Amino acid sequence: MLVWGFAGLLLTVGALRAAPAPPRATHADTALTMLTAPASRDALADTTATFAYDSALAAFRLIVGDSSPTRPRPKVVVLSDWYYRRLLVHRVVAYATIPVFALQWAAGDQLYRKGSDAPTWAKSMHRAGATTLAGMFTVNTVTGLWNLWDSRSVPQNRALRTVHALTMLAADGAFTYAGAKLSEEAETSTSKRQLHRTIALSAMGVTVLSGLAMKIWNR
């Protein structure tokens, strides 16, 4: 019996030596132990909430960066009362040019077709209309450029205002050339008369289209 007992002890020790060592505990094992431990429910809840918060914060920082960019505050531009007074004058004069354009076209058409045989009213009205338009365009050029400079810091419709100013300056030059240079030559030359008419009507069209663009889009 003693021999058999000693043999059994040797077999037991040999089996323990041959058995593989238990694996080391990992984070997954620790998490599994926490999930299966019945006495740590409060600790498990705190750990889960902390893990969820850290994960959400890490995802947010990955998307937008460590800190959100600071947006600059919009700059407030205050226009003077004189700006709006000049704007009112500018608009009234602009509207008033439309009937003057119509009278100039009617009188100029008589001069274009009949030349020196045109009726007296056409000659008188055409000269008076040209002088009136020269004064109107002078007023609108001054008020328009002045307001363009005053509103240089306003970003809204800046390109539209600039294009309007450039087209109106081009119309100024066209009217000046047609009135100062071609008006006298048109009385004796058919080609100059036709050129005078083409330039004047083109300047009228540019003026009307530019004014309509400002009326529609400059809100």
C-alpha positions as protocol buffer text, in pm:
chain_id: "A"
residue {
  index: 1
  type: MET
  ca { x: 0 y: 0 z: 0 }
}
residue {
  index: 2
  type: LEU
  ca { x: 282 y: 238 z: 77 }
}
residue {
  index: 3
  type: VAL
  ca { x: 442 y: 163 z: -257 }
}
residue {
  index: 4
  type: TRP
  ca { x: 118 y: 227 z: -443 }
}
residue {
  index: 5
  type: GLY
  ca { x: 67 y: 557 z: -256 }
}
residue {
  index: 6
  type: PHE
  ca { x: 418 y: 678 z: -338 }
}
residue {
  index: 7
  type: ALA
  ca { x: 367 y: 588 z: -705 }
}
residue {
  index: 8
  type: GLY
  ca { x: 44 y: 788 z: -718 }
}
residue {
  index: 9
  type: LEU
  ca { x: 218 y: 1093 z: -571 }
}
residue {
  index: 10
  type: LEU
  ca { x: 489 y: 1075 z: -836 }
}
residue {
  index: 11
  type: LEU
  ca { x: 229 y: 1053 z: -1116 }
}
residue {
  index: 12
  type: THR
  ca { x: 45 y: 1356 z: -977 }
}
residue {
  index: 13
  type: VAL
  ca { x: 361 y: 1570 z: -961 }
}
residue {
  index: 14
  type: GLY
  ca { x: 456 y: 1466 z: -1315 }
}
residue {
  index: 15
  type: ALA
  ca { x: 114 y: 1561 z: -1445 }
}
residue {
  index: 16
  type: LEU
  ca { x: 137 y: 1904 z: -1285 }
}
residue {
  index: 17
  type: ARG
  ca { x: 479 y: 1964 z: -1441 }
}
residue {
  index: 18
  type: ALA
  ca { x: 356 y: 1859 z: -1787 }
}
residue {
  index: 19
  type: ALA
  ca { x: 43 y: 2078 z: -1773 }
}
residue {
  index: 20
  type: PRO
  ca { x: 76 y: 2416 z: -1965 }
}
residue {
  index: 21
  type: ALA
  ca { x: 113 y: 2736 z: -1767 }
}
residue {
  index: 22
  type: PRO
  ca { x: -206 y: 2941 z: -1735 }
}
residue {
  index: 23
  type: PRO
  ca { x: -223 y: 3236 z: -1982 }
}
residue {
  index: 24
  type: ARG
  ca { x: -149 y: 3588 z: -1859 }
}
residue {
  index: 25
  type: ALA
  ca { x: -440 y: 3814 z: -1786 }
}
residue {
  index: 26
  type: THR
  ca { x: -514 y: 4064 z: -2065 }
}
residue {
  index: 27
  type: HIS
  ca { x: -725 y: 4377 z: -2082 }
}
residue {
  index: 28
  type: ALA
  ca { x: -1001 y: 4172 z: -2239 }
}
residue {
  index: 29
  type: ASP
  ca { x: -984 y: 3930 z: -1945 }
}
residue {
  index: 30
  type: THR
  ca { x: -997 y: 4221 z: -1703 }
}
residue {
  index: 31
  type: ALA
  ca { x: -1300 y: 4363 z: -1884 }
}
residue {
  index: 32
  type: LEU
  ca { x: -1461 y: 4016 z: -1884 }
}
residue {
  index: 33
  type: THR
  ca { x: -1393 y: 3980 z: -1512 }
}
residue {
  index: 34
  type: MET
  ca { x: -1553 y: 4322 z: -1454 }
}
residue {
  index: 35
  type: LEU
  ca { x: -1856 y: 4223 z: -1658 }
}
residue {
  index: 36
  type: THR
  ca { x: -1897 y: 3893 z: -1473 }
}
residue {
  index: 37
  type: ALA
  ca { x: -1821 y: 4025 z: -1123 }
}
residue {
  index: 38
  type: PRO
  ca { x: -2158 y: 4067 z: -948 }
}
residue {
  index: 39
  type: ALA
  ca { x: -2030 y: 4298 z: -675 }
}
residue {
  index: 40
  type: SER
  ca { x: -1892 y: 4577 z: -903 }
}
residue {
  index: 41
  type: ARG
  ca { x: -2200 y: 4707 z: -1088 }
}
residue {
  index: 42
  type: ASP
  ca { x: -2149 y: 5070 z: -981 }
}
residue {
  index: 43
  type: ALA
  ca { x: -1783 y: 5062 z: -1078 }
}
residue {
  index: 44
  type: LEU
  ca { x: -1876 y: 4899 z: -1409 }
}
residue {
  index: 45
  type: ALA
  ca { x: -2130 y: 5174 z: -1484 }
}
residue {
  index: 46
  type: ASP
  ca { x: -1875 y: 5447 z: -1408 }
}
residue {
  index: 47
  type: THR
  ca { x: -1612 y: 5279 z: -1622 }
}
residue {
  index: 48
  type: THR
  ca { x: -1854 y: 5232 z: -1913 }
}
residue {
  index: 49
  type: ALA
  ca { x: -1965 y: 5597 z: -1901 }
}
residue {
  index: 50
  type: THR
  ca { x: -1605 y: 5716 z: -1887 }
}
residue {
  index: 51
  type: PHE
  ca { x: -1509 y: 5495 z: -2181 }
}
residue {
  index: 52
  type: ALA
  ca { x: -1805 y: 5621 z: -2387 }
}
residue {
  index: 53
  type: TYR
  ca { x: -1721 y: 5985 z: -2311 }
}
residue {
  index: 54
  type: ASP
  ca { x: -1353 y: 5937 z: -2396 }
}
residue {
  index: 55
  type: SER
  ca { x: -1443 y: 5763 z: -2722 }
}
residue {
  index: 56
  type: ALA
  ca { x: -1686 y: 6038 z: -2827 }
}
residue {
  index: 57
  type: LEU
  ca { x: -1433 y: 6309 z: -2739 }
}
residue {
  index: 58
  type: ALA
  ca { x: -1159 y: 6134 z: -2935 }
}
residue {
  index: 59
  type: ALA
  ca { x: -1388 y: 6099 z: -3238 }
}
residue {
  index: 60
  type: PHE
  ca { x: -1486 y: 6468 z: -3217 }
}
residue {
  index: 61
  type: ARG
  ca { x: -1123 y: 6579 z: -3196 }
}
residue {
  index: 62
  type: LEU
  ca { x: -1034 y: 6354 z: -3487 }
}
residue {
  index: 63
  type: ILE
  ca { x: -1299 y: 6521 z: -3705 }
}
residue {
  index: 64
  type: VAL
  ca { x: -1271 y: 6888 z: -3611 }
}
residue {
  index: 65
  type: GLY
  ca { x: -928 y: 6900 z: -3448 }
}
residue {
  index: 66
  type: ASP
  ca { x: -819 y: 6966 z: -3096 }
}
residue {
  index: 67
  type: SER
  ca { x: -993 y: 7303 z: -3085 }
}
residue {
  index: 68
  type: SER
  ca { x: -1263 y: 7459 z: -3299 }
}
residue {
  index: 69
  type: PRO
  ca { x: -1144 y: 7756 z: -3512 }
}
residue {
  index: 70
  type: THR
  ca { x: -1247 y: 8091 z: -3382 }
}
residue {
  index: 71
  type: ARG
  ca { x: -1471 y: 8271 z: -3632 }
}
residue {
  index: 72
  type: PRO
  ca { x: -1403 y: 8642 z: -3670 }
}
residue {
  index: 73
  type: ARG
  ca { x: -1687 y: 8865 z: -3571 }
}
residue {
  index: 74
  type: PRO
  ca { x: -1856 y: 9035 z: -3867 }
}
residue {
  index: 75
  type: LYS
  ca { x: -1745 y: 9393 z: -3920 }
}
residue {
  index: 76
  type: VAL
  ca { x: -2026 y: 9646 z: -3898 }
}
residue {
  index: 77
  type: VAL
  ca { x: -2008 y: 9921 z: -4161 }
}
residue {
  index: 78
  type: VAL
  ca { x: -2209 y: 10233 z: -4088 }
}
residue {
  index: 79
  type: LEU
  ca { x: -2287 y: 10458 z: -4384 }
}
residue {
  index: 80
  type: SER
  ca { x: -2347 y: 10827 z: -4327 }
}
residue {
  index: 81
  type: ASP
  ca { x: -2675 y: 11010 z: -4379 }
}
residue {
  index: 82
  type: TRP
  ca { x: -2516 y: 11196 z: -4669 }
}
residue {
  index: 83
  type: TYR
  ca { x: -2457 y: 10864 z: -4840 }
}
residue {
  index: 84
  type: TYR
  ca { x: -2831 y: 10802 z: -4852 }
}
residue {
  index: 85
  type: ARG
  ca { x: -2903 y: 11160 z: -4956 }
}
residue {
  index: 86
  type: ARG
  ca { x: -2666 y: 11127 z: -5249 }
}
residue {
  index: 87
  type: LEU
  ca { x: -2819 y: 10788 z: -5330 }
}
residue {
  index: 88
  type: LEU
  ca { x: -3167 y: 10943 z: -5343 }
}
residue {
  index: 89
  type: VAL
  ca { x: -3048 y: 11219 z: -5577 }
}
residue {
  index: 90
  type: HIS
  ca { x: -2868 y: 10961 z: -5790 }
}
residue {
  index: 91
  type: ARG
  ca { x: -3181 y: 10749 z: -5831 }
}
residue {
  index: 92
  type: VAL
  ca { x: -3414 y: 11041 z: -5903 }
}
residue {
  index: 93
  type: VAL
  ca { x: -3182 y: 11174 z: -6173 }
}
residue {
  index: 94
  type: ALA
  ca { x: -3140 y: 10824 z: -6318 }
}
residue {
  index: 95
  type: TYR
  ca { x: -3518 y: 10780 z: -6350 }
}
residue {
  index: 96
  type: ALA
  ca { x: -3548 y: 11126 z: -6504 }
}
residue {
  index: 97
  type: THR
  ca { x: -3306 y: 11037 z: -6784 }
}
residue {
  index: 98
  type: ILE
  ca { x: -3551 y: 10785 z: -6932 }
}
residue {
  index: 99
  type: PRO
  ca { x: -3802 y: 11042 z: -7072 }
}
residue {
  index: 100
  type: VAL
  ca { x: -3510 y: 11259 z: -7186 }
}
residue {
  index: 101
  type: PHE
  ca { x: -3374 y: 10958 z: -7374 }
}
residue {
  index: 102
  type: ALA
  ca { x: -3711 y: 10914 z: -7543 }
}
residue {
  index: 103
  type: LEU
  ca { x: -3725 y: 11280 z: -7651 }
}
residue {
  index: 104
  type: GLN
  ca { x: -3366 y: 11266 z: -7775 }
}
residue {
  index: 105
  type: TRP
  ca { x: -3443 y: 10958 z: -7980 }
}
residue {
  index: 106
  type: ALA
  ca { x: -3751 y: 11121 z: -8137 }
}
residue {
  index: 107
  type: ALA
  ca { x: -3568 y: 11445 z: -8221 }
}
residue {
  index: 108
  type: GLY
  ca { x: -3253 y: 11264 z: -8332 }
}
residue {
  index: 109
  type: ASP
  ca { x: -3451 y: 11038 z: -8562 }
}
residue {
  index: 110
  type: GLN
  ca { x: -3586 y: 11345 z: -8742 }
}
residue {
  index: 111
  type: LEU
  ca { x: -3236 y: 11486 z: -8778 }
}
residue {
  index: 112
  type: TYR
  ca { x: -3099 y: 11150 z: -8894 }
}
residue {
  index: 113
  type: ARG
  ca { x: -3358 y: 11102 z: -9167 }
}
residue {
  index: 114
  type: LYS
  ca { x: -3399 y: 11462 z: -9285 }
}
residue {
  index: 115
  type: GLY
  ca { x: -3071 y: 11629 z: -9197 }
}
residue {
  index: 116
  type: SER
  ca { x: -3083 y: 12007 z: -9246 }
}
residue {
  index: 117
  type: ASP
  ca { x: -3449 y: 11977 z: -9356 }
}
residue {
  index: 118
  type: ALA
  ca { x: -3555 y: 11847 z: -9013 }
}
residue {
  index: 119
  type: PRO
  ca { x: -3822 y: 12052 z: -8832 }
}
residue {
  index: 120
  type: THR
  ca { x: -3713 y: 12330 z: -8600 }
}
residue {
  index: 121
  type: TRP
  ca { x: -3857 y: 12162 z: -8290 }
}
residue {
  index: 122
  type: ALA
  ca { x: -3635 y: 11860 z: -8352 }
}
residue {
  index: 123
  type: LYS
  ca { x: -3321 y: 12073 z: -8375 }
}
residue {
  index: 124
  type: SER
  ca { x: -3406 y: 12279 z: -8066 }
}
residue {
  index: 125
  type: MET
  ca { x: -3516 y: 11979 z: -7861 }
}
residue {
  index: 126
  type: HIS
  ca { x: -3210 y: 11778 z: -7957 }
}
residue {
  index: 127
  type: ARG
  ca { x: -2973 y: 12052 z: -7843 }
}
residue {
  index: 128
  type: ALA
  ca { x: -3166 y: 12112 z: -7521 }
}
residue {
  index: 129
  type: GLY
  ca { x: -3185 y: 11739 z: -7454 }
}
residue {
  index: 130
  type: ALA
  ca { x: -2811 y: 11699 z: -7507 }
}
residue {
  index: 131
  type: THR
  ca { x: -2739 y: 11980 z: -7260 }
}
residue {
  index: 132
  type: THR
  ca { x: -2982 y: 11832 z: -7007 }
}
residue {
  index: 133
  type: LEU
  ca { x: -2825 y: 11487 z: -7036 }
}
residue {
  index: 134
  type: ALA
  ca { x: -2479 y: 11636 z: -6989 }
}
residue {
  index: 135
  type: GLY
  ca { x: -2591 y: 11793 z: -6661 }
}
residue {
  index: 136
  type: MET
  ca { x: -2768 y: 11476 z: -6547 }
}
residue {
  index: 137
  type: PHE
  ca { x: -2471 y: 11255 z: -6618 }
}
residue {
  index: 138
  type: THR
  ca { x: -2241 y: 11497 z: -6439 }
}
residue {
  index: 139
  type: VAL
  ca { x: -2458 y: 11484 z: -6125 }
}
residue {
  index: 140
  type: ASN
  ca { x: -2486 y: 11105 z: -6135 }
}
residue {
  index: 141
  type: THR
  ca { x: -2116 y: 11059 z: -6201 }
}
residue {
  index: 142
  type: VAL
  ca { x: -2024 y: 11268 z: -5897 }
}
residue {
  index: 143
  type: THR
  ca { x: -2280 y: 11113 z: -5663 }
}
residue {
  index: 144
  type: GLY
  ca { x: -2216 y: 10761 z: -5792 }
}
residue {
  index: 145
  type: LEU
  ca { x: -1838 y: 10770 z: -5757 }
}
residue {
  index: 146
  type: TRP
  ca { x: -1866 y: 10941 z: -5418 }
}
residue {
  index: 147
  type: ASN
  ca { x: -2097 y: 10671 z: -5287 }
}
residue {
  index: 148
  type: LEU
  ca { x: -1884 y: 10399 z: -5445 }
}
residue {
  index: 149
  type: TRP
  ca { x: -1589 y: 10523 z: -5242 }
}
residue {
  index: 150
  type: ASP
  ca { x: -1793 y: 10555 z: -4921 }
}
residue {
  index: 151
  type: SER
  ca { x: -1923 y: 10198 z: -4958 }
}
residue {
  index: 152
  type: ARG
  ca { x: -1582 y: 10046 z: -5040 }
}
residue {
  index: 153
  type: SER
  ca { x: -1588 y: 9853 z: -4710 }
}
residue {
  index: 154
  type: VAL
  ca { x: -1931 y: 9699 z: -4778 }
}
residue {
  index: 155
  type: PRO
  ca { x: -1877 y: 9349 z: -4925 }
}
residue {
  index: 156
  type: GLN
  ca { x: -2234 y: 9297 z: -5043 }
}
residue {
  index: 157
  type: ASN
  ca { x: -2273 y: 9359 z: -5421 }
}
residue {
  index: 158
  type: ARG
  ca { x: -1932 y: 9524 z: -5441 }
}
residue {
  index: 159
  type: ALA
  ca { x: -1865 y: 9372 z: -5783 }
}
residue {
  index: 160
  type: LEU
  ca { x: -2204 y: 9486 z: -5910 }
}
residue {
  index: 161
  type: ARG
  ca { x: -2143 y: 9843 z: -5795 }
}
residue {
  index: 162
  type: THR
  ca { x: -1799 y: 9845 z: -5956 }
}
residue {
  index: 163
  type: VAL
  ca { x: -1930 y: 9716 z: -6289 }
}
residue {
  index: 164
  type: HIS
  ca { x: -2211 y: 9973 z: -6278 }
}
residue {
  index: 165
  type: ALA
  ca { x: -1962 y: 10254 z: -6221 }
}
residue {
  index: 166
  type: LEU
  ca { x: -1736 y: 10138 z: -6505 }
}
residue {
  index: 167
  type: THR
  ca { x: -2021 y: 10102 z: -6754 }
}
residue {
  index: 168
  type: MET
  ca { x: -2158 y: 10444 z: -6665 }
}
residue {
  index: 169
  type: LEU
  ca { x: -1815 y: 10601 z: -6711 }
}
residue {
  index: 170
  type: ALA
  ca { x: -1802 y: 10436 z: -7053 }
}
residue {
  index: 171
  type: ALA
  ca { x: -2146 y: 10583 z: -7132 }
}
residue {
  index: 172
  type: ASP
  ca { x: -2018 y: 10924 z: -7017 }
}
residue {
  index: 173
  type: GLY
  ca { x: -1732 y: 10902 z: -7263 }
}
residue {
  index: 174
  type: ALA
  ca { x: -1958 y: 10787 z: -7546 }
}
residue {
  index: 175
  type: PHE
  ca { x: -2207 y: 11069 z: -7495 }
}
residue {
  index: 176
  type: THR
  ca { x: -1926 y: 11323 z: -7472 }
}
residue {
  index: 177
  type: TYR
  ca { x: -1770 y: 11201 z: -7795 }
}
residue {
  index: 178
  type: ALA
  ca { x: -2104 y: 11191 z: -7978 }
}
residue {
  index: 179
  type: GLY
  ca { x: -2202 y: 11539 z: -7859 }
}
residue {
  index: 180
  type: ALA
  ca { x: -1874 y: 11730 z: -7864 }
}
residue {
  index: 181
  type: LYS
  ca { x: -1707 y: 11569 z: -8165 }
}
residue {
  index: 182
  type: LEU
  ca { x: -1969 y: 11418 z: -8394 }
}
residue {
  index: 183
  type: SER
  ca { x: -2267 y: 11652 z: -8355 }
}
residue {
  index: 184
  type: GLU
  ca { x: -2127 y: 11925 z: -8580 }
}
residue {
  index: 185
  type: GLU
  ca { x: -1980 y: 11680 z: -8831 }
}
residue {
  index: 186
  type: ALA
  ca { x: -2313 y: 11497 z: -8850 }
}
residue {
  index: 187
  type: GLU
  ca { x: -2480 y: 11806 z: -9000 }
}
residue {
  index: 188
  type: THR
  ca { x: -2280 y: 11777 z: -9320 }
}
residue {
  index: 189
  type: SER
  ca { x: -2171 y: 11411 z: -9333 }
}
residue {
  index: 190
  type: THR
  ca { x: -2401 y: 11113 z: -9366 }
}
residue {
  index: 191
  type: SER
  ca { x: -2141 y: 10871 z: -9229 }
}
residue {
  index: 192
  type: LYS
  ca { x: -2077 y: 11091 z: -8924 }
}
residue {
  index: 193
  type: ARG
  ca { x: -2450 y: 11124 z: -8871 }
}
residue {
  index: 194
  type: GLN
  ca { x: -2485 y: 10748 z: -8871 }
}
residue {
  index: 195
  type: LEU
  ca { x: -2189 y: 10710 z: -8633 }
}
residue {
  index: 196
  type: HIS
  ca { x: -2336 y: 10978 z: -8405 }
}
residue {
  index: 197
  type: ARG
  ca { x: -2665 y: 10789 z: -8393 }
}
residue {
  index: 198
  type: THR
  ca { x: -2501 y: 10450 z: -8332 }
}
residue {
  index: 199
  type: ILE
  ca { x: -2285 y: 10575 z: -8045 }
}
residue {
  index: 200
  type: ALA
  ca { x: -2570 y: 10769 z: -7881 }
}
residue {
  index: 201
  type: LEU
  ca { x: -2816 y: 10478 z: -7896 }
}
residue {
  index: 202
  type: SER
  ca { x: -2551 y: 10236 z: -7771 }
}
residue {
  index: 203
  type: ALA
  ca { x: -2474 y: 10463 z: -7475 }
}
residue {
  index: 204
  type: MET
  ca { x: -2846 y: 10487 z: -7398 }
}
residue {
  index: 205
  type: GLY
  ca { x: -2880 y: 10108 z: -7405 }
}
residue {
  index: 206
  type: VAL
  ca { x: -2580 y: 10056 z: -7178 }
}
residue {
  index: 207
  type: THR
  ca { x: -2716 y: 10315 z: -6935 }
}
residue {
  index: 208
  type: VAL
  ca { x: -3060 y: 10154 z: -6916 }
}
residue {
  index: 209
  type: LEU
  ca { x: -2925 y: 9799 z: -6876 }
}
residue {
  index: 210
  type: SER
  ca { x: -2677 y: 9904 z: -6608 }
}
residue {
  index: 211
  type: GLY
  ca { x: -2950 y: 10088 z: -6419 }
}
residue {
  index: 212
  type: LEU
  ca { x: -3184 y: 9789 z: -6440 }
}
residue {
  index: 213
  type: ALA
  ca { x: -2911 y: 9561 z: -6306 }
}
residue {
  index: 214
  type: MET
  ca { x: -2868 y: 9786 z: -6005 }
}
residue {
  index: 215
  type: LYS
  ca { x: -3243 y: 9805 z: -5954 }
}
residue {
  index: 216
  type: ILE
  ca { x: -3288 y: 9427 z: -5964 }
}
residue {
  index: 217
  type: TRP
  ca { x: -2978 y: 9290 z: -5786 }
}
residue {
  index: 218
  type: ASN
  ca { x: -2853 y: 9570 z: -5561 }
}
residue {
  index: 219
  type: ARG
  ca { x: -3073 y: 9485 z: -5262 }
}
